[in-house]
Amino acid sequence: MGRVIDKYSTVYWLETRQLIRLALPICGAQLAQAGMSVVDVMMTGRHNATSLAAVSVGSSLWMPLMLFMTGTLMGLTPIVAHLLGAQRLNAIRPAVHQALWVAVALGVLAALLLWVTVLPIFELMEVPTQVAHASAAYLAAVAFGMPGIAVFQALRAFSDGMNHTRPALWISLVGLGFNIPANYLLIYGGDGLTSLLGSWLPNGLQQLPALGALGCGIATALSMWIMAIAMAIYTHRTRRYQGIVLWQSLALPKWSGIRELLVIGVPIGVAIFVEVTLFTLIALFIASFGEVTVGAHQVALSYTTILFMLPLSLSMALTVRVGNTLGQQRMRHARGVAWNGIGISVMVAALNSLLLWVTAAPVIALYTSNQAIQSLALSIIALAAIFQLSDSLQVNLAGALRGYKDTRIVMLITVLSYWLVGLGGGHWLGSRGLGNVAGPLGVHGYWIGLIAGLSTAALLLAWRLHTISRRLISNQESP
């Protein structure tokens, strides 16, 4: 027993500390970036209903594109982590440069899609004309920022892979700090400034036009570029990257490096896109149940999403730790690192579930004063407590597998589990129920489907992690 305790204290406790040290800044960065979306909604909502609707509809189009880009560029993190672990420092700079070429290409492609396709999509969705035009203007402005946020995400993936996760936190806070006053100035214009600061302002400032949704889009694009430029300056000037001179000379595009990134990264992007569309489709199905059900679902989902940031951050940190260890050719230790991280994720999920259960009533009351919505949201929270465990498990198992650069199987498992079991099963339970056993379960059926889908993904991903980690150990130890 004493030997087991000694082994845990010397190996796994050290790994736990390193994992948490990496994960906490990632969590802060995720919350700061989510805060920008919250600020956009709050500020446009106070301007007028059309601006709020335009930003809400527009966000449903550009956010999935950005998340796909982010997921694809996350493929750089395990590449850098492996190279760092193997002490192949000379190979890191060209790998990052290939990621930057991919980032620029994805950013330009996303911008073109936002400029060209949004109005036909709005016509297809029968979005009201006034909202459609305001949203198109908002998206046209956001499009200018897409290459910027792609470059930021590529540099962030490099920094994370180098075990240096704090820059993303501080620079995300810089982006949020710029976004708030820029939003205020551009959304409300001179009238907003005058009401806030008084009539002593120069006449030129008082006459600034209120741009509404368009102003919000401009502020978002500027924030994206400020984050990209700040990250580029930091990576150029800091000495924290073990002597890697990232900006010494730019490597030209090379297919082998681009291909490695795409093979690892595109499945991650697809998996994230699938998850986003899952929740979007469920929201559309639930819309037919009425405004009380929609409100309760959105309140429960919003709160659980905030709590999910820590398991998600642990997953991203676990990718780095597993990748570093594999780069050192310590296959057996990498397996221990992976499963130690999964154990930590279970404890975090249990803590989140307890927090969710204890604070549900007062937090839901902050979202809405409607008693019907509060009551239904509380009943959903009971399922969300179980949801936390399944979600934390599957995202951290996926994070460990990304450390192994095993992303295509993760993508397939995600698609089948989310859409077939999660969406298909949830829609069946929500609209049809269990035949003679129970009638249609409504919104609760969709949440039960989500739990089933995430649990299926967790089981399959655990099997995959067990298989691939054992195989690598066997290959290394066989004569």
KEBA-175971 format. One record per residue (C-alpha): residue in three letters; x, y, z. Coordinates in steps of 0.02 Angstrom, whole numbers, padded with zeros to 5 digits, always signed. Last residue first. Example, Ala and Ser with C-alpha at 12.3 -4.5 7.8 and 13.67 -1.06 7.14 Angstrom:
! residues 2
SER+00684-00053+00357;ALA+00615-00225+00390;
END
This chain:
! residues 479
PRO+00592-00370-01461;SER+00417-00306-01411;GLU+00422-00164-01284;GLN+00390-00019-01404;ASN+00257-00107-01507;SER+00169-00171-01352;ILE+00166+00002-01273;LEU+00099+00076-01434;ARG-00038-00056-01445;ARG-00088-00034-01263;SER-00113+00154-01288;ILE-00212+00127-01449;THR-00330-00002-01376;HIS-00365+00081-01207;LEU-00392+00251-01291;ARG-00511+00173-01419;TRP-00612+00081-01286;ALA-00624+00242-01184;LEU-00680+00334-01343;LEU-00818+00205-01371;LEU-00882+00217-01193;ALA-00873+00407-01188;ALA-00961+00425-01357;THR-01103+00312-01298;SER-01117+00415-01139;LEU-01123+00576-01241;GLY-01262+00507-01351;ALA-01362+00437-01205;ILE-01348+00599-01106;LEU-01401+00699-01259;GLY-01549+00583-01288;ILE-01603+00606-01107;TRP-01593+00793-01138;TYR-01701+00776-01294;GLY-01829+00672-01200;HIS-01836+00802-01061;VAL-01886+00933-01190;GLY-02042+00835-01234;LEU-02061+00663-01155;PRO-02186+00596-01282;GLY-02289+00456-01200;ALA-02220+00324-01083;VAL-02224+00135-01069;ASN-02350+00101-01209;GLY-02236+00174-01341;LEU-02077+00243-01265;GLY-02091+00428-01309;ARG-02144+00491-01478;SER-02089+00673-01498;GLY-01958+00694-01361;LEU-01906+00512-01350;TRP-01886+00496-01539;HIS-01802+00666-01555;GLY-01681+00621-01415;GLY-01638+00453-01492;GLY-01602+00530-01662;LEU-01509+00681-01593;GLY-01403+00592-01463;VAL-01394+00414-01531;LEU-01377+00444-01719;TRP-01316+00625-01721;TYR-01204+00635-01569;SER-01143+00456-01556;LEU-01118+00426-01742;VAL-01034+00594-01777;THR-00926+00587-01620;ILE-00868+00409-01649;LEU-00820+00453-01828;MET-00726+00609-01773;VAL-00634+00517-01635;ILE-00584+00385-01763;ARG-00511+00524-01871;THR-00422+00610-01727;ASP-00285+00496-01663;LYS-00137+00616-01647;TYR-00098+00524-01483;GLY-00124+00690-01392;ARG-00286+00699-01489;LEU-00333+00535-01403;ALA-00309+00617-01233;GLY-00422+00763-01283;ALA-00556+00644-01348;LEU-00554+00553-01181;ASN-00566+00723-01098;VAL-00717+00775-01202;GLN-00805+00608-01176;LEU-00784+00604-00988;SER-00834+00784-00957;ASP-00990+00766-01063;SER-01045+00603-00980;LEU-01018+00672-00805;GLN-01099+00842-00838;PHE-01253+00761-00920;ILE-01295+00677-00755;ALA-01312+00848-00671;ALA-01399+00911-00829;LEU-01540+00785-00798;ALA-01584+00866-00631;ILE-01555+01035-00715;ILE-01699+00997-00834;SER-01823+00992-00688;LEU-01755+01159-00627;ALA-01777+01234-00801;LEU-01960+01181-00801;SER-01993+01268-00635;GLN-01898+01425-00681;ILE-01985+01440-00850;ALA-02156+01426-00768;GLN-02107+01550-00632;ASN-02051+01686-00753;SER-01923+01792-00659;THR-01784+01746-00779;TYR-01595+01724-00792;LEU-01552+01776-00614;ALA-01688+01660-00547;ILE-01600+01517-00638;VAL-01444+01554-00535;PRO-01540+01555-00369;ALA-01627+01388-00406;ALA-01480+01294-00483;THR-01349+01335-00351;VAL-01345+01171-00253;TRP-01379+01050-00397;LEU-01261+01135-00519;LEU-01123+01147-00390;LEU-01142+00961-00352;SER-01140+00919-00538;ASN-00988+01030-00565;LEU-00894+00945-00422;ALA-00937+00773-00491;ALA-00880+00829-00664;VAL-00715+00893-00591;MET-00688+00725-00505;VAL-00724+00632-00666;SER-00606+00747-00763;ILE-00467+00711-00637;GLY-00488+00524-00670;ILE-00480+00553-00857;GLY-00319+00652-00832;ASN-00243+00507-00734;TRP-00297+00394-00877;ALA-00200+00497-01004;VAL-00044+00522-00897;GLY-00038+00336-00858;ARG-00049+00293-01043;ALA+00088+00420-01078;HIS+00196+00336-00944;ARG+00185+00171-01037;MET+00229+00253-01203;ARG+00378+00354-01143;GLN+00445+00395-01317;GLN+00484+00575-01263;GLY+00365+00636-01399;LEU+00234+00523-01318;THR+00256+00618-01154;ASN+00238+00789-01234;GLY+00084+00734-01333;VAL-00001+00663-01178;ARG+00032+00824-01082;VAL-00025+00938-01224;THR-00185+00843-01264;LEU-00223+00838-01077;ALA-00217+01029-01073;MET-00352+01038-01207;SER-00459+00912-01113;LEU-00434+01002-00948;SER-00495+01161-01033;LEU-00653+01072-01092;PRO-00683+01004-00917;LEU-00664+01183-00849;MET-00774+01267-00982;PHE-00918+01145-00952;LEU-00979+01249-00803;ILE-01018+01395-00919;THR-01106+01278-01042;THR-01210+01205-00900;TYR-01279+01378-00861;SER-01321+01420-01042;LEU-01399+01249-01075;ALA-01516+01262-00925;VAL-01570+01439-00973;GLN-01590+01392-01157;HIS-01698+01241-01116;ALA-01808+01339-00995;GLY-01834+01478-01123;VAL-01876+01357-01264;THR-01998+01264-01152;VAL-02085+01425-01098;GLU-02086+01491-01277;GLY-02179+01345-01353;PHE-02149+01161-01392;SER-02115+01195-01578;ALA-01949+01279-01535;ILE-01887+01115-01461;PHE-01848+01048-01635;LEU-01750+01205-01681;ALA-01653+01203-01517;ILE-01610+01019-01546;LEU-01545+01065-01719;THR-01430+01200-01649;PHE-01369+01087-01509;LEU-01318+00952-01633;THR-01250+01081-01755;VAL-01123+01138-01625;GLU-01069+00960-01586;VAL-01050+00917-01770;PHE-00944+01074-01797;ILE-00831+01023-01652;ALA-00809+00849-01727;VAL-00778+00923-01901;GLY-00644+01040-01834;ILE-00559+00896-01741;PRO-00568+00789-01899;VAL-00489+00935-01995;GLY-00344+00952-01873;ILE-00246+00790-01879;VAL-00249+00757-02067;LEU-00250+00945-02100;LEU-00094+00977-01996;GLU+00002+00833-02074;ARG-00053+00889-02249;ILE+00007+01067-02220;GLY+00178+01004-02166;SER+00195+00885-02315;TRP+00123+01014-02436;LYS+00251+01150-02399;PRO+00199+01333-02396;LEU+00354+01445-02384;ALA+00443+01462-02218;LEU+00442+01638-02147;SER+00607+01699-02077;GLN+00658+01744-01899;TRP+00479+01756-01838;LEU+00470+01600-01728;VAL+00641+01612-01650;ILE+00630+01456-01540;GLY+00749+01484-01395;GLN+00653+01385-01266;TYR+00484+01469-01298;ARG+00481+01588-01149;ARG+00600+01717-01223;THR+00460+01836-01271;ARG+00473+01965-01410;HIS+00407+01880-01566;THR+00278+01767-01481;TYR+00211+01919-01389;ILE+00203+02029-01544;ALA+00111+01893-01642;MET-00011+01865-01497;ALA-00047+02052-01486;ILE-00072+02063-01675;ALA-00195+01916-01675;MET-00290+01981-01522;ILE-00301+02156-01599;TRP-00362+02078-01762;MET-00505+01987-01676;SER-00552+02140-01574;LEU-00562+02244-01734;ALA-00678+02115-01812;THR-00791+02114-01658;ALA-00799+02305-01651;ILE-00845+02312-01836;GLY-00981+02181-01812;CYS-01055+02274-01663;GLY-01055+02435-01764;LEU-01151+02347-01903;ALA-01278+02284-01774;GLY-01314+02461-01713;LEU-01220+02593-01812;ALA-01260+02746-01704;PRO-01182+02890-01800;LEU-01046+03000-01720;GLN-01116+03176-01695;GLN-01070+03190-01511;LEU-00890+03143-01551;GLY-00871+03282-01678;ASN-00953+03409-01560;PRO-00819+03382-01428;LEU-00883+03304-01265;TRP-00948+03421-01129;SER-01125+03354-01155;GLY-01108+03213-01029;LEU-01008+03052-01011;LEU-01137+02912-01027;SER-01284+03003-01109;THR-01162+03095-01222;LEU-01070+02936-01271;GLY-01232+02849-01314;ASP-01293+02995-01418;GLY-01127+03001-01509;GLY-01136+02823-01571;TYR-01238+02686-01486;ILE-01170+02530-01576;LEU-00999+02600-01626;LEU-00949+02682-01462;TYR-01023+02551-01347;ASN-00954+02406-01448;ALA-00781+02485-01451;PRO-00791+02513-01262;ILE-00831+02327-01230;ASN-00726+02248-01367;PHE-00560+02322-01311;GLY-00565+02242-01139;LEU-00629+02078-01215;GLY-00483+02073-01336;VAL-00360+02116-01197;LEU-00439+01978-01090;SER-00411+01857-01235;ILE-00230+01918-01239;TRP-00206+01881-01055;LEU-00282+01707-01064;ALA-00199+01656-01228;PRO-00032+01711-01157;ARG-00055+01597-01004;THR-00053+01430-01095;HIS+00135+01400-01110;ASN+00161+01211-01115;MET+00242+01229-01289;GLY+00089+01147-01367;ASP-00017+01285-01289;SER+00094+01418-01370;PHE+00081+01337-01542;ALA-00109+01317-01527;ARG-00120+01500-01475;LEU-00020+01551-01627;ALA-00141+01456-01740;GLN-00293+01526-01646;PHE-00230+01705-01664;VAL-00200+01680-01851;ALA-00379+01614-01871;ILE-00448+01761-01768;GLY-00363+01882-01887;PRO-00416+01793-02047;MET-00597+01801-01984;GLY-00593+01986-01935;PHE-00645+02057-02103;ALA-00793+01937-02104;VAL-00861+02017-01945;ALA-00901+02175-02046;ALA-00995+02082-02183;LEU-01080+01981-02046;TYR-01153+02137-01963;ALA-01209+02207-02132;ALA-01294+02041-02174;SER-01376+02043-02001;ALA-01449+02217-02030;HIS-01510+02165-02203;ALA-01590+02004-02138;VAL-01669+02089-01987;GLN-01757+02217-02097;THR-01810+02085-02224;PRO-01882+01961-02098;VAL-01787+01795-02103;GLU-01873+01672-02219;MET-01739+01539-02186;LEU-01712+01519-02375;GLU-01705+01707-02395;PHE-01581+01717-02250;ILE-01472+01584-02332;PRO-01475+01678-02498;LEU-01423+01837-02402;VAL-01282+01750-02308;THR-01190+01664-02452;VAL-01071+01789-02530;TRP-00992+01897-02394;LEU-00995+01766-02256;LEU-00926+01632-02372;LEU-00789+01749-02431;ALA-00739+01786-02251;ALA-00732+01600-02209;LEU-00620+01568-02360;VAL-00505+01712-02309;GLY-00491+01645-02132;LEU-00462+01465-02191;ALA-00322+01521-02308;VAL-00242+01633-02174;ALA-00250+01493-02046;VAL-00178+01363-02167;TRP-00030+01477-02203;LEU-00011+01504-02014;ALA-00014+01317-01984;GLN+00127+01294-02110;HIS+00224+01427-02015;VAL+00196+01335-01851;ALA+00269+01175-01923;PRO+00417+01273-01994;ARG+00455+01342-01819;ILE+00434+01176-01726;ALA+00557+01071-01827;ASN+00713+01153-01752;LEU+00650+01110-01577;ARG+00659+00922-01603;GLN+00675+00893-01415;ALA+00565+00736-01430;GLY+00443+00808-01303;LEU+00444+00974-01394;LEU+00411+00890-01562;HIS+00267+00789-01488;ALA+00191+00945-01406;VAL+00210+01045-01567;ILE+00114+00915-01668;PRO-00011+00890-01525;THR-00051+01078-01527;LEU-00051+01103-01717;GLY-00211+01002-01737;MET-00296+01141-01640;LEU-00292+01234-01806;THR-00432+01124-01873;GLY-00535+01146-01715;THR-00516+01335-01719;MET-00564+01343-01902;PHE-00719+01236-01870;LEU-00759+01345-01718;MET-00746+01503-01824;LEU-00863+01434-01956;PRO-00986+01376-01822;MET-00981+01552-01745;TRP-01008+01643-01910;LEU-01182+01578-01950;SER-01273+01568-01782;SER-01189+01733-01739;GLY-01282+01817-01881;VAL-01452+01764-01815;SER-01414+01829-01641;VAL-01330+01988-01707;ALA-01477+02030-01820;ALA-01607+01988-01686;LEU-01522+02103-01561;SER-01504+02241-01691;THR-01688+02227-01737;ALA-01743+02227-01555;ASN-01658+02393-01516;HIS-01502+02466-01434;ARG-01512+02377-01265;GLY-01514+02208-01350;THR-01363+02261-01453;MET-01265+02287-01293;MET-01317+02126-01206;VAL-01295+02015-01359;ASP-01122+02083-01402;VAL-01066+02076-01220;VAL-01116+01892-01207;SER-01021+01853-01367;MET-00865+01939-01300;GLY-00885+01846-01135;ALA-00865+01680-01226;GLN-00690+01737-01274;ALA-00652+01783-01093;LEU-00723+01617-01029;GLN-00616+01517-01150;ALA-00461+01617-01102;GLY-00493+01588-00917;CYS-00515+01401-00946;ILE-00352+01394-01045;PRO-00266+01485-00900;LEU-00333+01351-00780;ALA-00290+01200-00889;LEU-00100+01211-00897;ARG-00074+01224-00709;ILE-00211+01094-00684;LEU-00119+00969-00794;GLN+00049+01005-00715;ARG-00021+00981-00540;THR-00107+00819-00590;GLU+00051+00755-00672;LEU+00151+00787-00512;TRP+00015+00700-00410;TYR+00024+00556-00534;VAL+00209+00525-00525;THR+00289+00556-00355;SER+00132+00558-00246;TYR+00049+00416-00341;LYS+00203+00306-00337;ASP+00228+00338-00151;ILE+00046+00294-00116;VAL+00061+00132-00215;ARG+00224+00088-00127;GLY+00142+00117+00043;MET+00000+00000+00000;
END
